[in-house]
Amino acid sequence: MRKQLNFTIFFIFFVLIYTSCTRQAANNKTQLQIKLPNLSKSTSLSGLGSLTQPTSLSDLNCFIIAVGGPESDFQRNVCSTAGDATQNLPPKKFSFGPLKGGYPTDSLISFEVESGNDRVIYLAGLKVSSPEICRDFKTYGFPAKSESTNPYLLGVVGQLKFEPTKTVEVTIPMVFESSNSFDQCTGPDLPHDSGSDNNNTPYLRYNGIGRWNSLLDQDLATIGQCYKVDPSLYLNGSSWVDPGLKDIKIDISNITNGGFFSDPGCSTSISELTIPSGFSQSQVSYYFRANSVAAKLDMTPKSISGNSQTIDTSSSSITFGQPRLSLSGPDKVTLQLCLKYKLNSTYFEGGLLPVASSKNISFTSNASFYMDTTASCGSAVGTAIGTSLSSTDFYFKLMSPVSIDLGSYINSSGYVTEPFTIAPSAGKNVSDSLKITFKDNVIVRGQCNQVTIGLVNFDGGAVLAKNPVQVRLTPPQGSGVFYFDPNCNSTATSSVNIPVDQHSVTLGFKAHSIDASYLNLGKISIGVDSGNISVFGVAPMLKSEVTVSVVDPEDPWYAFPSPPSFSGAEVIGSHEFPASHIEIPLMTNYQELKDILCSTNPGANGYRSCTSSEINKNTTPPYSFNWLSSDAINGSSFYIRFVFSNGTRDITLSTTSLYGLNFKVVNCDFVASTATPTISYLNSLTGPVICLQKNATYLKDSTLGFNFVTGQRTSLIGHSSMSSVLDGGTYPGDIISIIGSNFTPSADYYISNLKLINFGSVAYGINIQNLSPSVPVKGSISKVLISDSGAATTGKKLILIANNSSTYSNLNISKCMFDLALSNNSGIEILNSSNISVTNTEINVQNQTGFGIYINNSSSQSNLKIENNRILTQGAIALKFYNSGATSINNINILNSKFFMTGVGSASSPLIFLGEKFDNINILGNLFQSSPSTANFSLLHFNNTVSSMSNAQVVNNSFTQGYFNAPIFLINTSSQSVNISDFSNNSLGYIGNAASTSSIFKILTSSVLNIYTNSAESPSSGNFSCSNSTNNFLNVLSNAGTVGGGFGIGTISISNGTMNNTSNTCKGF
């Protein structure tokens, strides 16, 4: 009999607009809201617990929602209904991505879904034995079979278009059909089984044998391995002690595939296990080894005695298999390129398996490919994994354009080699993008996750680095930390280099709790960027990031912290530690936890019981750690050990282990009140470190800005929420003044977590002049957002740094955002100052005559670094160096940054201007791009009419010109010279809408370019020209002057249509 009930689903579509100093970004999420019907009146609560299969909608009291769609992320899970052969109803398969549940009747459900077309909503229902069991199945596991019925597919609605700004109401008919029950499902988003099918019956579990595999829905273990095992008793997921208080004897003499042993070598067999009186698990060590492959080996004991209550032993089964050889390395390769791979010995259940003695492995090569133990890529017959090791490297070269399963050509006795398909690439050995691969394509909370970052060509084929490639890594703060080694045992890092002639590097990412606020459809986004090289498939002007699914650990003995994010701030004040501490939740399996221990130095003092001031043992888990501000300020480490029945898990808590190397907590000497919200009030304070509360705005009420004074005010730190604001008001001068006549720094100083607004009257946002420290100090301007909004006149400098030439003075500007709307304003202007770096900063110049960064020298200047920045202009100069002094500016580094010119543009403005005296300038790994039809003078303008420029390196950059009447390089030296000592591995592209009337290099009358290369790569030292259509540059060189040096510009060939239209880089030819 069919019974039907309608309910309504509301889809509220919206776009979240994030506004910053530089740009707006849209979050394409759809909020899905579901109102379940109220079935309580028709549900017989007295019948719950008998769990007879439901016969109508009114029998159901728990519901599941799943969302499908055309994208792979919405098809990664598959379920199949039972069908009914007697009524000619075949099984139905349905695919979906996000899954939510369980929800009781009459619930109002709300969660986010990715916007898109053809969304499908599935509704399923089941009956559970008690309302408490209908809860978040992802967290608590799916109810045991004795606690629930199978779920039933009740309704489907499809072809829904999730688009922004629309509100759609959908009615779904709920139909109950017994043929629509299902219990056969696979996929990464499915909840684990919560445990035994015992309802209120105690049950036996063998802890320690193998590992649970959620996709296969079973325990896996390896034959021949001696596992330490703890027979344990549970009730509803918690440890249970038999109230009869007698020794419980377990007869396991019937288990004949291997068996149980009393020693770690598995040599002395036993036939009985004991759980002593008063304990929930054995108190002596037992061991188990299986001798042969077995699918779901029945581990039910022959008998159990001594118990006063029935103990269910029927659910224990484990699948045993051979150990495996697994391969890691690129799965798509450039032909005739020798690449390094890793061969791993692993357990059947996963995880590295060290070999007891050297393990020989045989290779079988043929004419299509070669395998070798060295980078020569000859034809070796095999390799070996050394004693006590679990892996070895080998090399592979694909000679023919064929796909192969490399695993089928690698063998070792006693092992099964996992398949590993390698496909040929149509591309050349030319770097285009980054490919990021996490082990198993997931991040596991609380674990060290192995991640490989590799270089690929336009086709995704592995290539080798021709120059060192620095990659910047920016996970959401508080989500985890990268380490140089894949086991997370080395130094933390926020960047890594791919060495010359290497394809990739492998790191470790130690994940923390990763709060749901970081996730989108269960995935976290991690920034991975290298200037002109972005993540594969990401366009240059978009954020270069990779998205990875986040999953819970399958290991039941896990432990990891859940730290706050501090909104991504690098430097915070101690005022963000209320009562001198913050609580960090500790996530673990509290049902399995036996004890929690603490230490400040485990190597010297070991572990001890935690005090109540260290660990809050909350009545309802999780416990939390009291992180003291004093420990955070000093960078002290604290160690916590979680004790389980099968061993311990340790975590370290410190600024570095929680947030990485760049995070710092600074002691606040004085926290400003909000009662008098003026800058004059702030200037009355004596800190010297002044901290501002959140949601506080201070108005400039005199000509004096916030004034740094030696010993009184030496740092200004706002709240990490970015709600601490300084308003320029109506008075002239600076918003923040750091002037040498008032301030002589003797220690590091900080400006962080501030918004500076309203430039109606002020000339400078932050004015730093004439500092002359007598000892080495470092100034830090971190996460400051400055906008020239309100400015009525031009010529403003958001940050001015002038006449700070002391060798002891160092300044770093990082993670800032600057927005310039009016003409002739500068984001950062640097005059006669040395030892300055600008990193990880974004500047948006919304006019044709401003400057992103302006370095203006008239005396002496050296050691300037512009690294990992993004500067966007509407026709203005993004970066200008001009040296009118008698001394050259020495040691300039422009590294791994992105420079864009877009909009109408200006035919008189180059993207980058380099004028007059320079020595040792390195332009490495950058992207320089003008949009199609955006007018400009050139991408790089060398204007050395007074003095020559010496020793420039222009290597591994992408230059993309979009204007038909402008070159990439304009050389204007008026009898002086531009001397480029290395010009190699650059992409020289054209994306204009009309054929260019200009050249790649344009050398004006009487100008001299001496250009050399350090690369022997043919045909043109790794430099390639390309276009995205038949339009291209008129020629390579327009020369009215002189070209000298060892590099022949004429060797660069103009090639049409050989551009990757996603990355705008040349494919090579």
FILUMVEX-551699 format. One record per residue (C-alpha): residue in one letter; x, y, z. Coordinates in steps of 0.001 Angstrom, whole numbers, plus 500000, padded with zeros to 6 digits. Example, Ala and Ser with C-alpha at 12.3 -4.5 7.8 and 13.67 -1.06 7.14 Angstrom:
2
A512300495500507800
S513670498940507140
***
This chain:
1069
M500000500000500000
R501309503464499104
K500972506240501643
Q501858509805500660
L502541513017502551
N503787516320501199
F506305518618502809
T507967521797501693
I511613522629501124
F512682526254500976
F515865527118499100
I517192530557499994
F519813531661497527
F522256534365498434
V525670535751497616
L527984536748500472
I529893539870499454
Y533228540368501175
T534496543907500928
S538090544738501657
C540486547483500738
T541293545803497473
R538452543802496069
Q535131542118496498
A534719538369496452
A531530536337496074
N530766533209498024
N528537531104495768
K526689529216498457
T523042528306498676
Q521385527959502042
L519117524930501982
Q516303524980504526
I514011521997505032
K510923521745507226
L510165518136508087
P506552517178508776
N505284516520512300
L504558512795512411
S504501512522516194
K500702512283516394
S500615509225514195
T503753507573515556
S503288504968518264
L506095505718520689
S505314502545522592
G506257500606519533
L509708502082519294
G512379499620520260
S510699496572518767
L512104497766515424
T509862495808513175
Q510301497082509646
P508114500132508960
T505044499773506787
S504072503429506405
L505376506975506744
S503931507199510237
D506372504509511412
L509389506710510602
N510967509017513180
C514394509894511756
F515345511414508397
I518372511878506134
I518950514502503420
A521387514000500503
V522217516377497659
G523174515273494154
G524201517075490996
P526195516786487759
E529582517611489296
S531850514821490555
D531630516149494130
F527879515535494004
Q528252511944492742
R530990510535494964
N528614508432497107
V526347505703495712
C523447503803497284
S521246501087495834
T517672500277496881
A516624496668497479
G513936496495494807
D511239493817494777
A511544490981492297
T508032489725493074
Q506596492993491770
N509105493474488953
L510690496446490765
P514449496447490079
P516967498083492467
K517596501797491937
K521006503381492201
F521359507015493183
S524478509159493521
F525001512137495779
G527599514292497534
P526761516024500831
L524736513935503262
K523106515252506437
G521214513488509200
G519671512200511249
Y516921514656511915
P513811513965514006
T510327514764512776
D509149518368512824
S512743519610512428
L513738522818510678
I516975521899508897
S519434524405507463
F522797523867505793
E524843525282502925
V525022523772499436
E527217524783496521
S525274526821493954
G524848525319490500
N522485523719488024
D520568520431488139
R520684519943491892
V518828516870493171
I517500516502496735
Y516966513016498186
L514918512413501322
A515212509130503226
G513647507998506486
L514168505238509030
K512917504094512392
V515202504227515449
S514733502695518874
S514844505978520809
P514792509693519887
E518329510211521266
I519753507945518565
C518476510243515788
R521431512612515813
D524406513632513680
F525374510310512108
K528631511762510768
T529782512447514317
Y528221509589516259
G528030506910513580
F525015505198512075
P522847503378514633
A523446499667515134
K521103497290513324
S519315496401516533
E518740500120517148
S517369501039513725
T515719499789510580
N517129500191507103
P516564503660505638
Y513930504083502919
L514122506458499978
L510963508566500322
G511193511353497777
V513334512970495122
V513167516379493487
G515553517267490677
Q516617519711487985
L516786522512490542
K518779525564489579
F520599527001492576
E521281530565491503
P522035533624493593
T519388536097494744
K516450533748494028
T514047532153496494
V512419528913495373
E509811526855497169
V509646523191496232
T507085520616497289
I508214516986497376
P505765514121497664
M506864511608500295
V505989508078499206
F506633504979501286
E507533501849499264
S509033498786500918
S511125498182497754
N512920501486498370
S514801500313501452
F518589500426501085
D521666499331503006
Q524244498961500210
C526170502247500030
T529738503291499291
G531481506651499385
P533661508970501505
D530799510948503078
L528936508004504570
P528782507767508366
H530589504954510116
D528674502212511835
S528435503309515461
G529564499894516669
S527984496662517777
D524442495550517019
N523699495118520682
N521309497868521737
N521584497475525526
T523650494295525399
P527378494354526227
Y529640493230523407
L533209492056522836
R535735493828520616
Y539347492936519773
N541152496271519939
G544426496519518064
I544008494167515104
G544260496078511841
R542200499114510997
W538618499988510140
N538019500872506464
S534925503032506076
L534626502583502306
L534670498787502556
D532727498877505830
Q534987496329507524
D538170495810509546
L541307495038507524
A544573493484508710
T547741492010507220
I548709488350507218
G551970487447508911
Q551908490505511189
C551902490070514955
Y549319492513516335
K549047493469519981
V545394492951520881
D543304493969523887
P540000492088524240
S537591494733525542
L533966494966526634
Y531612497764525602
L528046498843526090
N526569501362523628
G530051502488522643
S531406502951526185
S533683500687528211
W531700498218530343
V532623496216533456
D530659493093534255
P528870493671537586
G529428490043538608
L533063490956539335
K534504487640538155
D537284486938535708
I535828486592532224
K537378483742530256
I537252483773526459
D537891480455524696
I539424481177521272
S540681477665520487
N538329477525517488
I540166480276515569
T542559478322513350
N543811480806510724
G546860481684512775
G545716482413516303
F546386484183519575
F549772484269521284
S551255485425524569
D554429487029523198
P555166489865520736
G556950487451518412
C553755485373518070
S555584482138518893
T553765480845522023
S550154480074521154
I547322480267523672
S543700479166523628
E542176481431526258
L541990485175526943
T541129486769530278
I539477490030531227
P540087490290534997
S537392491017537548
G536589494713537775
F538126495614534387
S536657496282530965
Q539673494915529090
S542565492490529463
Q545400493583531717
V548114491441530108
S549299491700526531
Y547918489305523939
Y548913489051520324
F547309487789517118
R548651486690513746
A546786485398510700
N548701483061508398
S546640483168505210
V544350485465503271
A540802485409504577
A537728487448503674
K535826488440506822
L537429485843509063
D534953484925511803
M536531485910515144
T533616484749517286
P535106482835520243
K534147479257520977
S532704480269524323
I532795482901527044
S532436482247530781
G532478484075534111
N530087486766532943
S526945487602534897
Q525199489149531875
T524922488052528279
I527835489324526173
D527305489472522417
T530331488061520556
S528740487536517162
S529794490664515276
S533579490190515140
S535031489561511685
I538223490805510053
T539457490588506457
F543134489601506188
G545215490258503095
Q548793490321501876
P550979493400502412
R551055495763499465
L553531497645497351
S552173501098496619
L553604503698494258
S553615507456494616
G554612509941491961
P553132511704488925
D550376509846487089
K550747511888483897
V554211512365482449
T556090514196479741
L557647511822477220
Q561344510961477560
L561638512739480899
C563290510848483761
L561129511245486881
K561511510057490454
Y558931507785492114
K558631506233495536
L557886502569496183
N556309501875499571
S555840498737501616
T552424499064503284
Y550081497083505457
F547012495600503779
E544939498025505853
G547167500985504928
G550154502656506557
L553867502125505999
L555214498669506866
P558979498491507594
V560532495313506221
A562252492971508682
S565107492347506239
S566065493752502861
K563221493137500411
N564052492545496736
I561674493966494140
S561780493067490447
F561206495428487505
T560005494504484040
S560706497199481451
N559986497218477731
A560512499461474720
S557762501839475862
F559381502748479181
Y562417502304481405
M562800501891485162
D566060502422487002
T567544503024490445
T569370506170489248
A568396509339487412
S570038508039484231
C566827506075483578
G568496503079482045
S566923499646482405
A567440498146485861
V566083494699486695
G564939495709490164
T565601497450493437
A565299496734497149
I563783498226500282
G566475498167502947
T566205496495506334
S563875498322508740
L562857500745505981
S559444501052504383
S560218502732501059
T562768503327498345
D563080505673495365
F563288504634491739
Y563164506420488377
F560846506047485411
K560932507329481840
L558058506917479379
M559340506593475829
S556114506101473844
P552720507843474050
V550931504907475710
S549125504485479030
I550403501739481289
D549655500216484670
L553104500563486198
G552102498390489140
S551790495357486870
Y555519495609486041
I556708495652489689
N556642492478491785
S557930491058495057
S557212487740496707
G554608487875499466
Y553314491268498294
V550504492470496074
T551362495544493991
E548616498125493795
P547634499359490321
F549189502673489282
T548166504016485883
I550490506431484101
A549244508394481104
P551321510303478523
S551155514090478295
A550875515969475018
G552924518802476534
K556625519576476655
N559006519967479584
V557782523531480207
S556427524523483619
D552900525889483526
S551135525111486812
L551315523439490196
K549639520129490911
I548918519389494562
T548216515838495685
F547187514887499200
K547486511225500122
D544154509528499378
N542904512981498274
V541778513847501803
I542970515664504898
V542471513643508062
R541868515681511191
G544587515320513802
Q546996513478511524
C550114514351509577
N548851514369505998
Q551359513770503246
V551102516281500402
T553125516472497191
I553534519717495254
G554668519154491681
L555271521137488506
V553192520270485450
N552881521498481880
F549705522862480274
D548406519299479859
G549009518318483486
G552087516251482670
A554978516177485143
V557945518414484285
L561247519345485941
A562113522712487482
K564613524666485402
N565058527207488195
P564281526931491901
V560545527431492338
Q559363528873495648
V555817527888496586
R553873529808499240
L551476527809501439
T548561529523503201
P546101527229504949
P543317528917506927
Q544933530001510167
G544336527530512965
S543462524682510590
G546924523150510665
V550622523641509978
F552901522582507126
Y556228520866507863
F559209520249505622
D559033516468505989
P556026514220505251
N555985512919508836
C555672516414510396
N558788515867512524
S560908518722511173
T560651522509511112
A557311524167510398
T557183526206507205
S554968528515505171
S556851528023501900
V558927525415500111
N561304525296497141
I561149522820494292
P564852522366493445
V566331522535489964
D565850519314487951
Q563245518045490420
H559575517552489657
S558142517870493153
V558595518123496894
T556687516208499546
L555626517859502790
G553492517087505802
F550380518998506844
K549515518455510517
A545791519098510635
H543956520367513696
S540220520139514290
I539355522243511175
D536142523890512225
A533104523680509946
S533436527413509255
Y536532526605507187
L534683524080505019
N532700524279501804
L530902521042500965
G533216519281503358
K536343520720501725
I538967523154502918
S540686525656500613
I544451526039500941
G546363528745499108
V549242527349497030
D550918529995494901
S554199530735493182
G553829534089491472
N553583533266487785
I552740529611488523
S549297528923489980
V547408525756490809
F546571523740487688
G543367525008486088
V543321528365487926
A543402531566485883
P546126534104486788
M543867536750488337
L541967534253490471
K543071533054493874
S545484530165493508
E544233527486495877
V543446523809496113
T540345522335497761
V540608519079499705
S537990516977501483
V538348516863505274
V537514513613507051
D537551512366510607
P540270509912511664
E539399506235511399
D541812505546514241
P539610505504517378
W542563506707519468
Y542977510185518060
A543791513504519703
F544072517010518280
P543436520630519317
S540800523022518012
P542500526438518216
P540854529777517314
S541758531338513981
F542296534942515139
S540928535852511693
G544264535091510064
A546269537683511992
E550044537183512172
V550620539383515215
I548072539625518021
G548081541314521403
S547799539518524704
H544482541355525248
E542891538613523135
F543558536217526026
P540712537001528486
A541817536542532095
S545342535904530732
H544392532667528969
I542191531193526274
E540612527772526229
I541586525457523376
P539191522497523028
L540897519095522929
M539249516682520519
T539603512986521269
N537593509805521727
Y536484510402525290
Q534784506996525439
E538197505358525019
L540211507884527048
K541717506455530243
D543750509425531435
I545212512736530349
L548731513790531375
C550700517016531090
S554291518214530839
T556317521321530166
N559414519276529294
P558689515586528715
G562264514832527683
A563619515872531062
N560682515557533432
G558300513099531787
Y554524513395532150
R552437513988535274
S548786514445536187
C547345517667534776
T546260520380537179
S542852522029536995
S544542525257535935
E546006523454532919
I543117521261531763
N539416521978532221
K537764518581532557
N534328519767531589
T531370517631532607
T530405517395528941
P533413516820526665
P535481518141525120
Y538040519052527756
S539989522220527102
F543554523418527583
N544150526775529286
W546702528419527006
L548402531123529043
S549187534417527380
S552613534362529054
D553432531046527363
A552183532361524040
I554263535534524348
N557405533597525230
G556802530920522597
S556788528208525272
S555606524708524413
F553183522622526463
Y552744518885526006
I549634516764526566
R549495512952526528
F546203511133525990
V546227507638527487
F544139504902525825
S543917501188526348
N546164500492523356
G548763503205523996
T549128506977524036
R548778509954521722
D550794513143522296
I550163516684521102
T552285519812521434
L550723523215521994
S552703526338521106
T552428529295518764
T554400527380516126
S552601524038516396
L549217525768516340
Y549808528501513759
G553210528131512128
L556389530185512178
N554975533617511365
F552520533878514254
K553423535994517285
V551702537103520484
V552897540435521897
N552326541528525476
C549931544471525806
D551222546949528362
F548024548980528150
V544606548221526621
A542959551430525487
S539513552327526742
T536686553086524323
A535261555815526569
T537308558552524864
P537509557516521211
T540162559973520015
I543763559690518909
S544662562399521424
Y543509560034524134
L545715557281522707
N548652559695522762
S548108560237526485
L548782556560527178
T552070555059528271
G552486551445527272
P554817551154525649
V552761548526523726
I549237549921523256
C546445547518522283
L542995548399520977
Q539775546574521697
K537452545266519018
N534670547464517632
A536597550606518582
T537114553677516361
Y539481556497517347
L539152559853515590
K542124562054514728
D541279565239516635
S544457567296516143
T547322567639513707
L549205564949515631
G548553561354514673
F549167558398516937
N552721559261517885
F555440556695518589
V557617557936521468
T560647556133522890
G559715554268526071
Q556071555410525962
R554383554261522760
T556397551776520735
S553704549540519178
L550022549741518278
I548094546460517974
G544414546274517152
H542023543364517531
S542381540442515114
S538714540854514103
M539893543925512140
S537357546121513921
S539939548481515494
V539833551652513392
L541781554901513175
D539835557672511424
G541826560457509752
G539154563025510560
T539557566619509328
Y543067567447510544
P546198567400508364
G549313565346509076
D549611561604509660
I547293559002511110
I550291557160512605
S553629558958513067
I556900557078513607
I559494559832513423
G563146559563514439
S563091562807516443
N560582561183518823
F561287557503518487
T564526555535518542
P563593551853518483
S565684549584520655
A563496546482520206
D561128545124517585
Y558021547260517088
Y554597546415515658
I551621547935513873
S548997545270513279
N545304544471512882
L544145548003512085
K541917549790509607
L542983553294508602
I540206555294506960
N539259558818505868
F542042560630504037
G540047563838503674
S542809565973505200
V545746563763506163
A548735563352503865
Y550012560008505156
G548437556950506696
I551624555652508332
N554638557969508237
I557999556364509124
Q560951558754508824
N564536559207509975
L564797556169512222
S568348555539513428
P568445552590515806
S571817551736517288
V571032548028517571
P569406545681515047
V565599546014515231
K562747544903513045
G559583546850512459
S556450544955511443
I553355546348509719
S551034543353509577
K547428543001508468
V546698546689508122
L543914547762505762
I544210551300504404
S541884553080501997
D542249556621500653
S538491557032500931
G537363560545501731
A540419562121500124
A539569565450498491
T543085566067497166
T545680563885495515
G549272563040496359
K548472560921499410
K550816558210500625
L549133555368502466
I552546554406503860
L555630556621503588
I559053555252504559
A561741557910504257
N565409558276505167
N565725555071507159
S569092554007505820
S570648552615508984
T572034549119508627
Y570268548324511921
S566815549345510670
N564649546603509149
L560989546827508200
N558575544185506942
I555116544950505534
S553009541801505242
K549417540656504752
C548219544222504236
M545556545526501866
F545680548973500267
D542973550580498146
L543656553774496157
A540869555551494308
L542342559004493621
S545071559906491156
N548731560418492117
N548326558522495394
S550822555833496386
G550163552655498275
I553720552464499611
E556382555084498921
I559968554341499940
L562552557143499887
N566253556675500714
S565566553679502935
S567106550232503124
N566355546745504421
I562657546748503554
S560458543856502477
V556874543917501239
T555332540432501287
N551922538809500920
T550288542195500374
E547517543290497995
I547302546750496430
N544464547975494222
V545105551201492281
Q541787552317490781
N543144555116488597
Q545663555790485834
T548220557973487594
G548806556454491025
F551463554002492115
G551208550668493844
I554752550820495245
Y557078553767494490
I560764553491495389
N562245556981495033
N565927557330495890
S568173560368495984
S570978559246498289
S571611555620499219
Q569401552586499313
S569832548821499336
N568211545496500159
L564639545892498959
K562417542832498557
I559014542731496855
E557793539145497293
N554519537234496975
N552395540320496385
R549404541068494154
I549141544557492648
L546233545464490378
T546005548818488572
Q543539550482486217
G546335551871484049
A548646553145486780
I552226552006487396
A552180549034489722
L555835549268490735
K558186552211490100
F561887552450490930
Y563489555804490315
N567002556665491480
S568101560254491035
G571018559959493454
A574678559470492801
T574743556002494373
S573097552963492817
I570252551179494501
N571754547791495257
N570222544365495744
I566600544599494593
N564495541439494569
I561136541269492799
L559992537737493478
N556959535503492921
S554496538377492640
K551565539153490353
F551233542521488609
F548093543271486587
M546950546230484520
T543309546210483512
G540497548548482480
V540962551313479894
G544572551801480923
S546943554555479906
A549230554512476879
S551755556582478832
S552097554203481798
P554214551064481921
L553218548321484322
I556730548351485888
F559145551317485689
L562856550871486427
G564700554163486209
E568417555025486480
K571083553552488740
F570625549938489829
D572950547119490681
N571962543511491292
I568261543412490513
N566564540014490475
I563224539659488703
L562332536035489337
G559137533993489105
N556662536860488583
L553568537378486479
F553253540648484543
Q550001540982482619
S547839543584480927
S544293542700479975
P543276542609476299
S543015546180474917
T544239547763478183
A546464550603476990
N550007550722478380
F553482551966477511
S555112548566478110
L555126545852480751
L558727546610481812
H560223550008481057
F563993550322481578
N564689554072481656
N568418554514482323
T569341557794480681
V571882558912483303
S573535555721484495
S573661552094483449
M571849549257485171
S574130546373486090
N573663542680486730
A569936542170486252
Q568440538675486242
V565107538170484459
V564324534499484947
N561266532254485048
N558665535017484622
S555443535186482627
F554909538356480598
T551502538677478950
Q550834541786476865
G547258542651475889
Y547751546008474132
F548438546006470380
N550705549060470379
A553028548295473304
P556056546007473728
I556849543822476690
F560282545394477209
L560999549036476398
I564703550023476605
N565453553755476838
T569025554403478005
S570295557385475949
S573807555931475456
Q573772554249478852
S573083550510479027
V570816547914480556
N572859544846481407
I570852541655481913
S573207538906483041
D570619536102482795
F567516536071480620
S566059532576480608
N562916530471480998
N560482533336480467
S557046533120478841
L556443536014476422
G552760536027475513
Y550291538175473592
I546534538197474288
G545451541327472411
N542223541470470439
A544052542765467354
A547367541976465751
S550170543821467498
T551974546688465840
S554785546391468369
S557516543961469306
I558540541943472327
F561712544058472742
K561702547702471693
I565051549508471909
L564959553258471354
T567516555396469575
S570950555499471249
S569850552891473792
V571939549858474657
L570802546422475823
N573430543858476762
I571650540586477383
Y573116537226478396
T571844533863479585
N572959531134481963
S570726528525480327
A571888526119477632
E568347524994476802
S567597525189473125
P566334526821471062
S566144530072473038
S567406529440476593
G563942528285477641
N562280531536476535
F559110531063474498
S556833533440472615
C553168532598472127
S549671533981471650
N546133532854472331
S545093533245468677
T546553534105465280
N547188537640466584
N550720538146467840
F553594540577468115
L554747542150464869
N558257540909465553
V560608539941468365
L562890542977468207
S562429546591467153
N565917548016467408
A566931551606466899
G569827551267469295
T572342548535470115
V571972544934471265
G574961543104472678
G575726540162474941
G575730536408474646
F571996535824474221
G570546536126470753
I567120537731470953
G566575536507467429
T566533532897468626
I563082533542470121
S560490532460467571
I557034534018467452
S554504531202467662
N550766531703467230
G548203529834469275
T550683528038471548
M549395529591474773
N547569527836477585
N544433529967477630
T543848529260481306
S547233530280482696
N548199532606479794
T551658531021479630
C553430529534476645
K553180525784476137
G556582525515474473
F557237524039471048
***
